[in-house]
Amino acid sequence: MLCSMGELKLTTHECPGKEENGILILDEDCADRLGDDIRDVLMLRDTTVEFEITSNRPDCLSVIGLARETAVSFDRPLTVKAPVVKGVGDGDKIDNYLRVGISAPDLCYRYCARVVKNVKIAPSPLWMRMRLRASGVRPINNIVDITNYVMLEYGQPMHAFDYKMLDGAEIDVRRAGDGEAFKSLDDVDHTLDSSMLVIADAKKACALAGVMGGANSEITENTATVVFESACFNGASVRVTAKKNGMRTESSARYEKGLDPENCMPGLERACELVELLGAGEVVDGIIDVYPTKAEQTVLPFTPDRYNEFLGMNIPHEHMLATLTGLGCRVEDGKIYVPSFRADLGCMNDIAEEVCRIYGYDKIEASYMNAETTLGGRNDKQIFEVNTESALVGMGLSQIHTFSFISPKYYDKIRMPADSALRRSVVISNPLGEDTSVMRTTALPSMMETLARNSNFNNENVRLFEIASIYLPHEAANELPDEKKVLTLGAYGNTDFYAMKGVCENILSLAGIKGVTYTACTDNASYHPGRCAKILTESGELLGVFGQAHPLMAENYDMSMPVYIAELAFDEIYAAANTKKSYKPLPKYPATTRDFSFVCDEGMEVGAIEGVMAKAGGKLVENVALFDIYRGPQLGEGKKSVSLRVTLRASDRTLTVEEADKVTKKILNDLKFKMGLELRN
């Protein structure tokens, strides 16, 4: 069958110079392969294995690193041949071409360079192109492909500069200047600052160190002389540079994890070996190696018995020795000399982990804990929170959990005033999106969003609650915000104002808080001004607010039905809670009741009347309850008649009529002088 490159799922990078939709003509000599499967001829049968490498093992981001792990795991010998570079041997020296200096040794630990002359830019051979393709790297040309091949093989990122584009025949590894302009290989302009490290010549920056080369020194078809760079940069610096410029490359992903400076030279030599192998140029004699500060080798004691004690295992000492040797460590005279590429091995625990994972976690035998332990459990506040959740579920509410990150636009949806202090939020430095860009200062938007979603799903009766966290920032930007908990309630459907009040009363009753008062609240823009109340303690501390959501706020969430919400200060409720329960026997003596009816202004709160009556009656008042409200033309405009029943009882005797009348008189006197109320005729 005659196939095109596109039908074989290939691109012009794997098959340079070919037409995508035309018949693929093979450049390779295939005279002796007639009848073979094209997948074998084009090396398309290569097996690809995907590894997930943890951030502390950058040495495994290479074929050699994975081969080392495989050899130890399967007890096979590992053979890594040192690269051999013949060199052109014509007496030409690298000193005739280049000078290298490091102006920022704290960010560049080592810089190695070699020069290749008489370069012949051409496509890489098929085997290299297909290996790069299988690794997810796009083939470009022989020089660029060599640097990528070495990066995959040795785990050492490299870069190649066009020598003629380096002004002054010198390289300086320095910090960028504030506002310095740079165009990367992908033709994107960047503005640099002094926190970034660049590879520069005498006049300009030619590469962002560890991230990407510059367009002003890239390899082209006319390149005749190449400078190969193999260096080791500070990982944190590379990550900052990549993040600030919105770039993440194969090179930066390796550097930011921390690479081995000792790997620079083998990687450079391997690249030059490949140049000679592919006939891509002539390697000039000599190497530039600037190595300001060489890191000291990590040395740890070899204590097999301690490892077994720590792991709770009985691994043979010989197996430990073989494992560590296979992983590249040298064990002599009771000491472990850790190789430079294993920066993650820094203490006894790390060595024990290496021994255990190669030996096999599945071989760990179960054993009982042999140490002093403490009995885990919840603290008092956590217990109170769990009891509150159970009570709310028992009242028919469903618990929700929402994100603490919201959009600042949500404050507008709940009609929060523009000058409200709650609009000042902690801003997320690297948010997933605008909808999660700030940390909430109120949980009301989250509750309304959930109610609206349920309404869109045609759920007719919904009653929800959440014990949510809010974050109130300090004036100083470097201080952590105050994290507080609020109990948010939300309901619509078969509910009303008094049902929401009943839920709040039950929560306060669970907390054992007495003497709370409910007062009208007309200045909260999120609530209906005539159907909203604040909950206050006897000392005037605000415990919460509840009522009907303002119709305009409900409209912002496309909800046409009445919505009832509540916001209770959970931390303050817990602080005022009295969770110690004491036994109170059932009353032995009968109660007596007195009914009162008063005509008062429409705006007078019944709760205030009840408070005066309870205080006036003292200990003999067991309960004050409203049982009727009447409005009619005979009362006059703006007037209402309220009827209340007072229950009187003494715990140690039966009240006499005279005692009940005395208390009644005291109640009426206080109502007259404090509120101007008299009994209705």
C-alpha positions as CSV (number, residue, x, y, z in Angstrom):
1,M,0.0,0.0,0.0
2,L,1.3,3.5,-0.8
3,C,0.9,5.8,2.2
4,S,1.5,9.4,2.9
5,M,3.2,10.8,5.9
6,G,-0.1,12.0,7.4
7,E,-1.6,8.6,7.1
8,L,1.3,7.2,9.1
9,K,0.7,9.8,11.8
10,L,4.1,11.4,11.1
11,T,5.0,15.0,10.7
12,T,7.7,16.9,8.8
13,H,9.8,16.9,12.0
14,E,10.1,13.1,11.9
15,C,10.3,13.1,8.1
16,P,12.0,16.3,7.1
17,G,11.6,17.5,3.5
18,K,8.6,15.4,2.8
19,E,5.1,16.4,1.7
20,E,2.4,15.7,4.4
21,N,-0.2,14.6,1.9
22,G,2.1,13.1,-0.8
23,I,3.4,9.6,-1.0
24,L,6.2,9.1,1.5
25,I,9.5,8.4,-0.3
26,L,12.0,6.8,2.1
27,D,15.5,8.3,2.1
28,E,17.0,5.3,3.9
29,D,18.4,2.4,1.9
30,C,15.6,-0.2,2.1
31,A,16.6,-2.4,-0.8
32,D,17.1,-5.4,1.5
33,R,13.9,-4.8,3.4
34,L,11.3,-5.2,0.8
35,G,8.2,-6.8,2.3
36,D,9.1,-5.7,5.8
37,D,6.4,-4.0,7.9
38,I,6.8,-0.2,7.5
39,R,6.5,0.1,11.3
40,D,9.7,-1.8,11.7
41,V,11.5,0.2,8.9
42,L,10.5,3.5,10.5
43,M,11.1,2.3,14.0
44,L,7.5,2.9,15.0
45,R,7.2,-0.2,17.2
46,D,9.3,1.3,20.0
47,T,7.8,0.7,23.4
48,T,7.1,3.8,25.4
49,V,6.9,3.6,29.2
50,E,5.6,6.6,31.2
51,F,7.1,7.3,34.6
52,E,5.9,9.6,37.3
53,I,9.0,11.0,39.0
54,T,8.7,12.6,42.4
55,S,10.2,16.0,42.9
56,N,13.1,14.8,45.1
57,R,14.5,12.5,42.4
58,P,15.7,14.7,39.5
59,D,18.3,12.0,38.8
60,C,15.5,9.8,37.5
61,L,14.6,12.3,34.9
62,S,17.0,10.5,32.5
63,V,17.4,7.2,30.8
64,I,20.6,6.5,32.8
65,G,18.9,7.3,36.1
66,L,16.0,5.0,35.3
67,A,18.4,2.3,34.2
68,R,20.3,2.5,37.5
69,E,17.0,2.0,39.4
70,T,16.0,-0.8,37.1
71,A,19.3,-2.6,37.6
72,V,19.1,-2.4,41.3
73,S,15.4,-3.5,41.4
74,F,16.0,-6.6,39.1
75,D,19.5,-7.3,40.3
76,R,21.1,-6.8,36.9
77,P,24.5,-5.2,36.1
78,L,24.5,-1.6,35.0
79,T,26.9,-0.6,32.3
80,V,27.3,3.1,31.4
81,K,30.2,3.8,29.1
82,A,32.0,7.1,29.6
83,P,31.8,9.2,26.4
84,V,34.9,9.4,24.3
85,V,35.7,12.5,22.2
86,K,38.5,12.2,19.7
87,G,38.7,15.9,18.8
88,V,40.0,17.3,15.5
89,G,43.6,17.3,16.7
90,D,44.7,20.0,14.4
91,G,46.3,22.2,17.1
92,D,43.3,24.5,17.3
93,K,42.3,25.3,20.9
94,I,39.1,26.5,22.4
95,D,41.0,29.5,23.9
96,N,41.2,30.9,20.4
97,Y,37.4,31.1,20.3
98,L,35.9,31.8,23.7
99,R,36.2,33.2,27.2
100,V,33.7,32.3,30.0
101,G,33.1,34.1,33.3
102,I,30.5,33.7,36.1
103,S,29.4,37.0,37.6
104,A,26.7,35.4,39.8
105,P,28.3,32.3,41.4
106,D,25.5,32.1,43.9
107,L,23.1,31.3,41.0
108,C,25.4,29.4,38.7
109,Y,27.4,26.6,40.3
110,R,29.3,25.4,37.2
111,Y,29.6,26.3,33.5
112,C,31.3,24.0,30.9
113,A,31.7,24.8,27.2
114,R,33.1,23.3,24.1
115,V,33.4,24.5,20.5
116,V,32.5,22.6,17.4
117,K,33.6,24.0,14.0
118,N,32.8,23.2,10.4
119,V,29.3,22.3,11.5
120,K,27.0,20.7,8.9
121,I,23.4,21.4,9.8
122,A,21.2,18.6,8.6
123,P,18.4,16.3,9.8
124,S,19.3,13.8,12.5
125,P,19.4,10.1,11.5
126,L,16.2,8.2,11.7
127,W,17.0,6.4,14.9
128,M,17.6,9.6,16.8
129,R,14.5,11.3,15.4
130,M,12.3,8.4,16.4
131,R,13.8,8.1,19.9
132,L,13.1,11.8,20.4
133,R,9.6,11.4,19.0
134,A,8.9,8.5,21.4
135,S,10.0,10.8,24.3
136,G,7.7,13.6,23.3
137,V,10.5,15.8,21.9
138,R,10.1,17.4,18.4
139,P,13.2,16.8,16.2
140,I,14.6,20.0,14.7
141,N,18.1,19.4,13.3
142,N,21.2,17.4,14.2
143,I,22.7,20.0,16.6
144,V,19.5,20.8,18.5
145,D,18.5,17.2,18.5
146,I,21.9,16.3,20.1
147,T,21.3,18.7,23.0
148,N,17.8,17.2,23.5
149,Y,19.0,13.7,23.2
150,V,21.7,14.3,25.9
151,M,19.1,15.9,28.2
152,L,16.9,12.8,27.9
153,E,19.8,10.3,28.2
154,Y,21.9,12.0,31.0
155,G,19.3,14.3,32.5
156,Q,21.6,17.3,31.8
157,P,19.9,20.2,29.9
158,M,22.2,21.7,27.3
159,H,22.1,24.6,24.9
160,A,23.9,25.4,21.6
161,F,24.8,28.9,20.5
162,D,25.7,30.1,17.1
163,Y,29.2,31.3,17.7
164,K,29.2,34.1,15.1
165,M,26.2,35.7,17.0
166,L,28.2,36.0,20.3
167,D,29.6,39.5,20.4
168,G,33.1,39.8,21.9
169,A,33.7,36.0,21.7
170,E,32.8,35.8,25.4
171,I,30.1,34.4,27.7
172,D,29.2,36.0,31.1
173,V,26.7,34.3,33.4
174,R,25.2,37.3,35.1
175,R,22.0,38.8,36.6
176,A,19.7,40.5,34.1
177,G,19.3,44.3,34.3
178,D,16.0,45.7,35.4
179,G,14.0,46.4,32.2
180,E,16.4,44.5,30.0
181,A,14.7,43.3,26.8
182,F,15.0,39.7,25.6
183,K,13.4,37.7,22.8
184,S,13.3,34.0,23.3
185,L,13.5,31.2,20.7
186,D,9.7,31.1,20.3
187,D,9.8,34.8,19.2
188,V,8.2,36.1,22.4
189,D,9.5,39.4,23.8
190,H,10.2,39.5,27.5
191,T,11.2,42.3,30.0
192,L,13.7,41.0,32.5
193,D,14.6,42.1,36.0
194,S,17.6,41.6,38.4
195,S,16.1,38.4,39.9
196,M,16.7,36.5,36.7
197,L,19.9,34.9,35.5
198,V,21.0,35.2,31.9
199,I,23.8,33.9,29.6
200,A,25.2,37.0,28.0
201,D,27.9,38.0,25.6
202,A,29.7,41.3,25.6
203,K,26.6,43.3,24.6
204,K,23.4,41.3,25.1
205,A,21.6,38.5,26.8
206,C,21.6,35.3,24.7
207,A,19.6,32.9,26.9
208,L,17.5,32.8,30.0
209,A,19.6,30.5,32.2
210,G,18.0,27.1,32.5
211,V,14.8,28.1,30.6
212,M,15.3,28.9,26.9
213,G,17.7,30.3,24.5
214,G,17.4,33.6,22.7
215,A,16.4,34.2,19.1
216,N,19.6,36.3,18.6
217,S,21.9,33.2,18.9
218,E,19.8,30.3,17.6
219,I,21.1,27.6,15.3
220,T,20.2,28.2,11.7
221,E,21.1,26.5,8.4
222,N,24.0,29.0,8.0
223,T,25.6,28.1,11.4
224,A,29.2,27.1,10.9
225,T,30.5,27.1,14.5
226,V,28.7,26.1,17.6
227,V,29.3,26.6,21.3
228,F,27.9,23.8,23.4
229,E,26.9,24.8,27.0
230,S,26.5,22.4,29.9
231,A,25.8,24.2,33.2
232,C,24.3,23.9,36.6
233,F,22.0,26.7,37.9
234,N,20.2,27.4,41.1
235,G,16.9,25.6,40.9
236,A,14.9,28.3,42.8
237,S,16.2,31.0,40.5
238,V,15.3,29.0,37.4
239,R,11.8,28.4,38.7
240,V,11.3,32.1,39.5
241,T,12.5,33.1,36.1
242,A,10.3,30.6,34.3
243,K,7.2,31.6,36.3
244,K,7.7,35.4,35.8
245,N,8.0,34.9,32.1
246,G,5.2,32.4,31.8
247,M,7.5,29.8,30.4
248,R,7.9,26.1,31.4
249,T,10.3,24.0,29.4
250,E,11.8,20.5,29.7
251,S,15.0,22.3,30.8
252,S,13.4,24.4,33.5
253,A,11.4,21.5,34.8
254,R,14.7,19.7,35.5
255,Y,16.7,22.6,36.8
256,E,14.1,23.7,39.3
257,K,14.3,20.3,41.1
258,G,18.1,20.7,41.7
259,L,20.6,19.1,39.4
260,D,24.0,17.6,39.9
261,P,27.0,19.9,39.0
262,E,29.1,16.8,38.5
263,N,26.9,15.8,35.6
264,C,27.8,18.8,33.5
265,M,31.0,17.4,32.1
266,P,29.8,13.9,31.1
267,G,26.8,15.5,29.4
268,L,29.0,17.9,27.5
269,E,31.3,15.1,26.4
270,R,28.4,12.9,25.3
271,A,27.1,15.7,23.1
272,C,30.5,16.1,21.4
273,E,30.7,12.3,21.0
274,L,27.4,12.4,19.2
275,V,28.6,15.2,17.0
276,E,31.5,13.0,15.9
277,L,29.3,10.0,15.6
278,L,26.8,11.8,13.3
279,G,29.5,13.7,11.4
280,A,27.9,17.0,12.3
281,G,31.2,18.9,12.8
282,E,34.7,18.9,14.2
283,V,35.2,19.2,18.0
284,V,37.8,21.8,18.9
285,D,40.4,20.6,21.4
286,G,40.0,21.9,25.0
287,I,37.2,22.4,27.4
288,I,36.2,25.5,29.4
289,D,35.2,24.5,32.9
290,V,34.3,27.3,35.4
291,Y,33.6,25.7,38.8
292,P,33.7,28.4,41.5
293,T,32.6,26.3,44.5
294,K,32.5,22.5,44.6
295,A,29.9,21.0,46.9
296,E,31.2,18.7,49.7
297,Q,30.3,15.1,49.4
298,T,27.7,13.8,51.9
299,V,29.0,11.2,54.2
300,L,26.7,9.1,56.5
301,P,27.4,6.3,58.9
302,F,26.5,2.8,57.7
303,T,24.5,1.3,60.6
304,P,22.5,-1.7,59.4
305,D,21.1,-2.6,62.8
306,R,19.8,0.9,63.3
307,Y,18.0,0.7,59.9
308,N,16.3,-2.6,60.8
309,E,15.3,-1.2,64.2
310,F,13.9,1.9,62.5
311,L,12.0,-0.1,59.8
312,G,10.9,-2.9,62.1
313,M,12.4,-5.4,59.7
314,N,15.3,-7.9,59.5
315,I,17.0,-7.1,56.2
316,P,20.4,-8.9,55.7
317,H,23.3,-6.6,55.9
318,E,24.7,-8.0,52.7
319,H,21.5,-7.0,50.9
320,M,21.8,-3.4,52.3
321,L,25.4,-3.2,51.1
322,A,24.4,-4.5,47.6
323,T,21.5,-2.1,47.4
324,L,23.5,1.0,48.3
325,T,26.3,0.0,46.0
326,G,23.9,-0.5,43.1
327,L,22.4,2.9,43.7
328,G,25.7,4.6,43.3
329,C,26.9,4.9,46.9
330,R,30.3,3.9,48.1
331,V,30.4,2.1,51.4
332,E,33.8,1.9,53.1
333,D,35.0,1.6,56.7
334,G,31.5,1.9,58.1
335,K,30.7,5.0,56.1
336,I,28.4,5.7,53.2
337,Y,29.8,8.1,50.6
338,V,26.6,9.5,48.8
339,P,27.0,10.3,45.1
340,S,26.5,13.9,44.0
341,F,23.4,13.0,42.0
342,R,21.5,11.8,45.1
343,A,21.1,15.1,46.9
344,D,17.9,13.6,48.6
345,L,20.0,11.3,50.8
346,G,20.9,13.4,53.8
347,C,20.2,11.4,57.0
348,M,19.7,7.9,58.4
349,N,16.0,7.9,57.5
350,D,16.8,8.4,53.8
351,I,19.2,5.5,53.7
352,A,16.7,3.3,55.5
353,E,14.0,4.3,53.0
354,E,16.3,3.3,50.1
355,V,17.1,0.0,51.6
356,C,13.4,-0.8,52.3
357,R,12.0,0.2,49.0
358,I,14.4,-2.0,47.1
359,Y,14.0,-4.8,49.5
360,G,10.2,-4.5,49.0
361,Y,7.5,-2.8,51.0
362,D,5.4,-5.9,50.6
363,K,7.8,-7.8,52.8
364,I,7.2,-5.6,55.9
365,E,5.5,-7.8,58.5
366,A,2.7,-6.4,60.6
367,S,3.6,-5.8,64.2
368,Y,2.1,-4.1,67.2
369,M,3.2,-0.7,68.2
370,N,5.7,-0.8,71.0
371,A,5.8,2.8,72.3
372,E,4.0,5.2,74.6
373,T,0.9,6.5,72.8
374,T,-1.8,9.0,73.5
375,L,-5.5,8.4,73.0
376,G,-6.8,10.5,70.2
377,G,-10.0,12.4,70.4
378,R,-11.8,15.7,69.7
379,N,-11.4,18.8,71.8
380,D,-14.3,20.6,73.4
381,K,-14.9,22.9,70.4
382,Q,-14.8,20.1,68.0
383,I,-17.3,18.1,70.1
384,F,-19.5,21.2,70.1
385,E,-19.2,21.5,66.4
386,V,-20.2,17.9,65.8
387,N,-23.1,18.2,68.2
388,T,-24.3,21.3,66.3
389,E,-24.1,19.5,63.0
390,S,-26.1,16.5,64.4
391,A,-28.7,18.8,65.8
392,L,-29.1,20.6,62.5
393,V,-29.4,17.4,60.6
394,G,-32.0,16.3,63.1
395,M,-34.0,19.4,62.3
396,G,-34.1,18.4,58.6
397,L,-31.2,20.5,57.2
398,S,-28.5,19.1,54.9
399,Q,-24.9,19.9,55.4
400,I,-22.8,21.4,52.6
401,H,-19.1,22.2,52.2
402,T,-18.0,25.0,49.8
403,F,-14.7,26.4,48.7
404,S,-13.2,29.2,50.8
405,F,-12.1,30.9,47.5
406,I,-14.6,33.1,45.8
407,S,-14.8,35.9,43.2
408,P,-14.8,39.5,44.4
409,K,-17.9,40.0,42.2
410,Y,-19.8,37.8,44.7
411,Y,-19.8,40.8,47.1
412,D,-21.9,42.7,44.6
413,K,-24.3,39.9,44.2
414,I,-25.2,39.9,47.9
415,R,-25.5,43.7,47.8
416,M,-22.6,44.3,50.1
417,P,-22.1,48.1,50.5
418,A,-19.2,49.5,48.5
419,D,-17.5,50.9,51.7
420,S,-17.9,47.7,53.7
421,A,-14.8,46.5,55.5
422,L,-15.7,43.0,54.4
423,R,-14.8,43.8,50.8
424,R,-11.1,43.9,51.8
425,S,-10.1,40.3,51.2
426,V,-6.9,38.2,51.1
427,V,-6.0,38.0,47.4
428,I,-4.6,34.7,46.0
429,S,-1.2,35.2,44.3
430,N,-1.7,32.4,41.8
431,P,-5.4,31.7,41.5
432,L,-6.9,29.0,39.4
433,G,-9.3,31.6,37.9
434,E,-11.2,34.8,38.7
435,D,-14.0,32.8,40.4
436,T,-11.4,31.7,43.0
437,S,-9.2,34.7,43.3
438,V,-9.9,35.9,46.9
439,M,-10.5,34.3,50.3
440,R,-14.1,35.0,51.5
441,T,-14.9,37.3,54.3
442,T,-18.5,36.1,54.5
443,A,-20.0,32.7,53.7
444,L,-23.3,34.1,52.4
445,P,-22.3,34.1,48.7
446,S,-21.4,30.4,48.9
447,M,-24.7,29.6,50.5
448,M,-26.7,31.6,47.9
449,E,-24.8,29.9,45.1
450,T,-25.7,26.5,46.4
451,L,-29.3,27.4,46.9
452,A,-29.5,28.8,43.4
453,R,-28.0,25.7,42.0
454,N,-30.6,23.5,43.8
455,S,-33.3,25.8,42.5
456,N,-32.0,25.4,38.9
457,F,-32.2,21.6,39.5
458,N,-35.9,22.1,40.4
459,N,-35.5,21.0,44.0
460,E,-38.7,22.4,45.6
461,N,-37.8,22.3,49.3
462,V,-34.2,22.9,50.3
463,R,-32.8,23.5,53.8
464,L,-29.0,23.7,54.1
465,F,-26.3,24.6,56.6
466,E,-22.6,25.0,56.6
467,I,-20.1,25.6,59.4
468,A,-17.8,27.6,57.1
469,S,-14.4,29.4,57.5
470,I,-14.0,33.1,56.7
471,Y,-10.7,35.0,56.5
472,L,-10.4,38.6,57.8
473,P,-7.1,40.2,56.8
474,H,-5.0,42.5,59.0
475,E,-3.7,45.9,58.0
476,A,-0.2,44.6,57.7
477,A,0.0,42.5,54.4
478,N,2.6,40.1,55.9
479,E,0.4,39.0,58.7
480,L,-1.8,35.9,58.4
481,P,-5.6,36.7,58.3
482,D,-7.9,35.9,61.2
483,E,-9.7,32.6,60.4
484,K,-13.2,32.5,61.9
485,K,-16.0,30.0,61.7
486,V,-19.6,31.0,60.9
487,L,-22.7,28.9,60.8
488,T,-24.6,29.8,57.7
489,L,-28.2,28.6,57.1
490,G,-30.3,28.8,53.9
491,A,-33.7,27.6,53.0
492,Y,-36.5,28.1,50.5
493,G,-39.8,26.3,49.8
494,N,-41.8,25.0,52.7
495,T,-40.3,27.4,55.3
496,D,-40.8,31.0,56.6
497,F,-39.2,33.6,58.9
498,Y,-40.4,31.9,62.1
499,A,-39.1,28.4,61.0
500,M,-35.6,30.0,60.5
501,K,-35.9,31.7,63.9
502,G,-36.8,28.3,65.5
503,V,-33.6,26.7,64.0
504,C,-31.5,29.6,65.5
505,E,-33.3,29.2,68.9
506,N,-32.6,25.5,69.0
507,I,-28.9,26.1,68.3
508,L,-28.7,28.6,71.1
509,S,-30.6,26.2,73.4
510,L,-28.0,23.5,72.5
511,A,-25.3,25.9,73.5
512,G,-27.0,26.7,76.8
513,I,-27.1,30.4,76.1
514,K,-29.9,32.2,77.9
515,G,-31.1,35.7,78.0
516,V,-30.7,36.4,74.3
517,T,-32.8,39.1,72.6
518,Y,-34.1,39.4,69.1
519,T,-34.2,42.9,67.7
520,A,-35.2,44.2,64.3
521,C,-32.5,44.8,61.8
522,T,-33.2,47.2,58.9
523,D,-29.7,48.2,57.7
524,N,-28.4,45.0,56.3
525,A,-28.5,45.2,52.5
526,S,-28.6,41.5,52.1
527,Y,-31.8,41.0,54.0
528,H,-35.4,42.2,53.7
529,P,-35.6,45.4,55.8
530,G,-38.9,44.4,57.4
531,R,-38.1,40.7,57.9
532,C,-34.7,40.6,59.5
533,A,-33.6,40.3,63.1
534,K,-30.3,40.4,65.1
535,I,-29.5,38.0,67.9
536,L,-27.9,39.7,70.9
537,T,-26.6,38.5,74.2
538,E,-27.5,40.1,77.5
539,S,-24.3,42.1,77.3
540,G,-25.2,43.3,73.8
541,E,-22.7,41.1,71.8
542,L,-23.9,40.2,68.3
543,L,-24.4,36.4,67.9
544,G,-25.9,36.5,64.4
545,V,-28.5,37.7,62.0
546,F,-31.4,35.9,60.3
547,G,-34.4,36.6,58.1
548,Q,-35.6,36.7,54.5
549,A,-33.1,37.4,51.8
550,H,-33.6,40.8,50.1
551,P,-35.7,40.3,46.9
552,L,-33.0,42.1,44.9
553,M,-30.3,39.8,46.2
554,A,-32.5,36.8,45.4
555,E,-33.0,38.2,41.9
556,N,-29.2,38.4,41.4
557,Y,-29.3,34.6,41.8
558,D,-32.3,34.1,39.5
559,M,-34.5,33.0,42.5
560,S,-38.1,34.3,42.4
561,M,-39.3,32.6,45.6
562,P,-38.7,33.8,49.1
563,V,-35.3,32.7,50.5
564,Y,-34.5,32.6,54.2
565,I,-31.0,32.8,55.5
566,A,-29.1,33.1,58.7
567,E,-25.5,34.0,59.6
568,L,-24.4,32.9,63.2
569,A,-21.0,33.7,64.7
570,F,-20.0,30.2,65.6
571,D,-16.9,31.1,67.5
572,E,-18.8,33.7,69.6
573,I,-21.6,31.2,70.3
574,Y,-19.1,28.6,71.5
575,A,-17.3,31.2,73.7
576,A,-20.7,32.0,75.3
577,A,-21.8,28.4,75.5
578,N,-22.6,26.7,78.7
579,T,-22.5,23.0,77.8
580,K,-22.5,21.7,81.3
581,K,-26.0,20.2,81.9
582,S,-27.4,20.1,85.4
583,Y,-30.5,18.1,86.5
584,K,-33.6,20.0,87.1
585,P,-36.5,18.1,88.6
586,L,-40.1,18.4,87.2
587,P,-42.1,21.1,89.1
588,K,-44.0,19.8,92.1
589,Y,-46.3,22.8,92.5
590,P,-48.9,24.1,90.0
591,A,-48.5,27.2,87.9
592,T,-50.8,30.1,87.5
593,T,-51.2,32.2,84.4
594,R,-52.2,35.8,83.7
595,D,-53.2,37.2,80.3
596,F,-52.4,40.8,79.2
597,S,-53.5,42.8,76.2
598,F,-52.0,46.1,75.2
599,V,-52.5,48.6,72.4
600,C,-49.1,49.8,71.1
601,D,-47.5,51.4,68.1
602,E,-47.0,49.1,65.1
603,G,-43.2,49.5,65.3
604,M,-42.9,48.3,68.9
605,E,-41.2,45.0,69.2
606,V,-43.0,42.3,71.1
607,G,-39.7,40.9,72.3
608,A,-39.0,44.1,74.1
609,I,-42.3,43.9,75.9
610,E,-41.6,40.3,76.9
611,G,-38.2,41.3,78.3
612,V,-39.7,44.0,80.6
613,M,-42.4,41.6,81.8
614,A,-39.8,38.8,82.5
615,K,-37.5,41.1,84.4
616,A,-40.3,42.7,86.4
617,G,-41.7,39.3,87.5
618,G,-38.3,38.1,88.6
619,K,-37.8,34.4,89.6
620,L,-41.5,33.8,89.8
621,V,-42.0,34.3,86.0
622,E,-41.5,30.9,84.3
623,N,-42.5,32.0,80.8
624,V,-43.8,34.9,78.7
625,A,-45.5,34.0,75.4
626,L,-47.3,35.9,72.7
627,F,-50.6,34.3,71.8
628,D,-52.4,36.9,69.7
629,I,-51.9,40.1,67.6
630,Y,-54.9,42.0,66.4
631,R,-55.1,45.0,64.0
632,G,-58.3,46.8,63.2
633,P,-59.8,50.2,62.3
634,Q,-61.0,50.7,65.9
635,L,-57.5,50.7,67.2
636,G,-56.4,53.5,64.9
637,E,-53.9,53.8,62.1
638,G,-50.4,52.5,63.0
639,K,-51.6,50.6,66.1
640,K,-51.8,47.0,67.0
641,S,-53.1,44.9,69.9
642,V,-50.8,42.3,71.4
643,S,-51.8,39.6,73.9
644,L,-49.3,37.8,76.1
645,R,-49.6,35.1,78.6
646,V,-47.3,35.1,81.7
647,T,-46.8,31.8,83.5
648,L,-46.0,32.1,87.2
649,R,-44.7,29.3,89.4
650,A,-42.7,28.9,92.6
651,S,-40.4,25.9,93.1
652,D,-41.0,25.5,96.8
653,R,-44.7,26.3,97.2
654,T,-48.1,26.9,95.6
655,L,-48.5,30.6,94.8
656,T,-51.4,32.3,96.5
657,V,-53.7,34.7,94.6
658,E,-52.2,37.6,96.6
659,E,-48.7,36.7,95.4
660,A,-49.8,36.4,91.8
661,D,-51.6,39.7,91.9
662,K,-48.6,41.4,93.5
663,V,-46.3,40.2,90.6
664,T,-49.0,41.2,88.1
665,K,-49.1,44.7,89.5
666,K,-45.3,45.0,89.4
667,I,-45.3,43.9,85.7
668,L,-48.0,46.5,84.8
669,N,-46.2,49.3,86.6
670,D,-42.9,48.6,84.8
671,L,-44.6,48.4,81.5
672,K,-46.3,51.8,82.1
673,F,-43.2,53.6,83.2
674,K,-40.7,52.0,80.8
675,M,-42.8,51.6,77.7
676,G,-45.9,53.6,78.2
677,L,-48.2,50.6,78.0
678,E,-51.5,50.1,79.8
679,L,-54.0,47.3,79.7
680,R,-56.4,47.4,76.8
681,N,-60.0,48.2,77.9
